[in-house]
Amino acid sequence: MSGLEGFRHSQLSLKTYRECPLRFRRRYLDRMWWSREWGADEEQRGAIRTGQEFHLLASRHFWGMPSGAASDDAVAGWLAALEEFAPRRAGCRYLPEQELRTAAGEGALVAKYDLLELHPDGHAVIYDWKTSPQPPQAGRLARDLQTRLYRAVLCRAGTALGESGWAPAAVSMVYWNPRFPAAPVRLPYSPAAYRRDWEHLTCLVAEIAALGPGDFPATTREETCRHCEYRPLCRGEAREGTEPPEGEVDDAPWELSWEAVPELPL
Ligand code: SF4
């Protein structure tokens, strides 16, 4: 057994495991954390901070708070585009930065939503903000583990929000990038897709829980290693790891940082 029984798996932890089990072990079992901006140049650090600021201002907007001044015109423009794309509707309940957890066999699953929009007619929309320079791709996002996890967890654990819960047909997910405001990706859900997703997710959790500490193999895909923070370690160049900042969680801003880290030269 890996010692991860009861571990709360996020979309990032599951994706990490699928890409490279050894990377998963180093990050979650050995707790070797690297600074979130390690390996990024100044431009990329700026992109990370801009993405984080946008997520923060978007949350404030949906909490109904004054969003405050954006640090630059680009972020201010993104926020204006968001307010046009997803205006607060009367009668809807808005839950930005909402986290939901549910038990899943030997472990648990956790989803942290950028925004849940709960409609009075009983349907729920999950919003996820992306700020990368590439436009959202519907085909890839429909298959993405984040999509599968977020919709399934809402169906499974939605009653924790004080409502009667949501059947799959009442749930949809929207990816939106303020750089491409007219190109949202809308993904409906269905009972059949929910059953497939839940089985896939619980099997993945069980597979990880059954592994021994020495059973996390390294990927053979060099492409994956190019983006990996442990590459110096795998190549025999051990570096000093750092603890994550207090309260840091496995959520969208964290992922933004890893997406932005450049490939390291071989
Ligand atoms: S460098 Fe490659 S093999 Fe090593 S942990 Fe990262 S992805 Fe896995």
Boltz pocket constraint, residues with backbone or C-beta under 6 A from the ligand:
constraints:
  - pocket:
      binder: B
      contacts: [[A, 19], [A, 20], [A, 22], [A, 23], [A, 26], [A, 217], [A, 218], [A, 219], [A, 221], [A, 224], [A, 225], [A, 226], [A, 228], [A, 229], [A, 230], [A, 231], [A, 232], [A, 234]]
      max_distance: 6.0
